[in-house]
Amino acid sequence: MSTPGLILSRRQTFAFISPAFAIIAVFLVFPAVWALYLGLTDLELTGIRAVMPEFVGLSNFVRVFQDSFFYNALKISLVFVFGSGIIGQVGLGLLLALLMHREKSWIKTLVAASAIAAWIIPDVVVAYLWVAFLDSDFGLLNRGLKLVGLGPVNWLFHYPLFSIILFNTWRGTAFSMLLFSAALQTLPPSYLETADTLGASAWRRFRDIILPLLKTTILTDVLLITLWTFNVFTPFLLTGGGPSFRSEILPIYVYRTSFKYFKLGYGSAISTVLLLINLAFALVYLQAKRRQKKW
Amino acid sequence: MRRSPIRLLPVKTLVYALLLVWALLTILPLYWVFSTAFKSPEEARGYPPTLIPHSFSFRNLVQVFDDPQTHKSLGFKPYLNSLIIALGTALLTATVSFLAGFGFARYRFRGREVLLLSLLFINMLPEMAKMIPLFRMFILYHLYDTYLGLILLLAAGSAPFSTWLMRGYIKSIPQDLEDSAVIDGCTRGQASRRITAPLAAPGLAAVAVLAFRAAWNEFSAALILTTSDSVRPYTTAIFKYVKEHASVDWHLLSAASFVSIIPIVIAFAFFQRYFVGGLTRGAVKD
């Protein structure tokens, strides 16, 4: 590996990275720090506490850990992230990329194009699209079920969590699939050809050749997807978190607390806890990556 | 050497079947809405629903832009707003992340990896939580309800991942060319612009398309930080439209959705080759 060494001076480097850091500092870090601070206050959107919020220390956090709504949302978020993020997007994305890898035909184009189509479409459109798709009268899914003598099922009402997991898997699998496909292309074909010649099974090929080479990509993907899925708000447009909080993932709970009950301080505190959970995942990832001694 | 076709055939069929089922499942909801975009209002509401529009027409699409009778239209303006915001974001993101990526790729300093990773994690506070401070900030600095405010915010949101991607991409470009340009009298800045930037074009395209997509699709920030029709992007315009016309006109909503994906489909179709190449070298070969 080549070592670039000191190509740019310290001042030059600063000049190169400062535009990005300036907008990141102003529009990401500053509001984030402000939000962290708000978590330590009793700020509300209306009334006396909107004008004169008081510093309440960690009492919001004490409340969070006694809050049954928080535990409900945490549990649903974990199921959601595991179901739609890890099994759905990463798992399915990897499977699709593997299945497609050595095919050179229309099916590859078709799968890639359809997955990308699902991924590039705006959240709002996708949400309405799924509301329409799952609708008990109008929806195509129930129409299909009727053909085989089932249903109709009011999906969003009876299976809200399953619906948003399905939705989010559908929505995001393309990203992982593209990333894995790109990584697989860097894999020397001779490796797999040798394995073929030796008569290795698909599982052995996967375990002994593909997996070791994809490890870094898989780790990176798992991290990105986990963090994105934890913070995704779009399911709100499908179920609004209901019925009776059965699809209320953490970001929706933050929204409900802040913008429906107007408890901005408490909402910020919940966000901080969410951030800490994300950070914990990031640290696990760093550990795993460090163990690979890639850097 | 190939394995015997007898063993190979069922596996291949199974693989094809699996892929085909997946592709169908992916396309079906899309097809459902976008075929509705071409149906008449009666047919869209009717039961049983039709798979193929009987009364195929572009009337709904026209109605999305202009409808003098019912005034139930979105108009061109929201789409124009979205286009300005998304193009501005893509351009700004590509510029700043190229520069920062260059800095990270060509200069080693202690804590670089940590800085780079903290960049990636910085965006992880839930968007909703940041909206409260952002709202106050935008009012204070007259960025509320402006293109510039949204562009800056969205570019900042895309910058961390883009910088990381660009850094990976630029690292894969040998720096000898820049070195010789510098020996011939270029500054490092000129060399980065004239030598490295053209070579990094696929990476830049990937970054720009990602930022374009993020901006084109942005919803919650646009909902909270814009208020007038002259700035509001089409995502929140559709949301407002649905809220104001309580009875959901599926045919119009479908038509509006159909129109909204055209720019993003063009962007992806045009840049797809670069996009995958850019991802490969930027994210995978890091």
Interface residues (C-beta under 8 A of the other chain):
Chain A: S2 T3 P4 G5 L6 I7 L8 R10 Q12 T13 F14 A15 F16 I17 P19 A20 F21 I23 I24 V26 F27 L28 V29 F30 P31 A32 W34 A35 L36 L38 L43 L92 L96 L99 M100 E103 I107 L110 V111 S114 A115 I116 A117 A118 I120 I121 P122 D123 V124 V125 Y128 L129 W130 A132 F133 D137 F138 G139 L140 R143 W170 L178 L179 S181 A182 A183 Q185 T186 D196 T197 G199 A202 T216 T217 T220 L227 N231 F233 L250 P251 V254 Y255 S258 F259 L264 G267 S268 S271 T272 L274 L275 N278 L279 A282 L286 W295
Chain B: M1 R2 R3 V11 V15 Y16 L18 L19 L20 W22 A23 L25 T26 I27 L28 P29 L30 W32 V33 T36 R45 Y47 P48 P49 L92 T95 V96 S97 L99 A100 F102 G103 F104 A105 R106 Y107 R108 F109 E113 L117 L119 F121 I122 N123 M124 L125 P126 E127 M128 A129 K130 I132 P133 L134 M137 L152 L153 A155 A156 G157 A159 P160 T163 K171 P174 Q175 E178 R188 G189 S192 R213 W216 N217 F219 S220 T235 I238 F239 V242 W250 L253 S254 S257 S260 I261 I264 V265 F268 Q272 V276 L279 T280 A283 V284 K285 D286
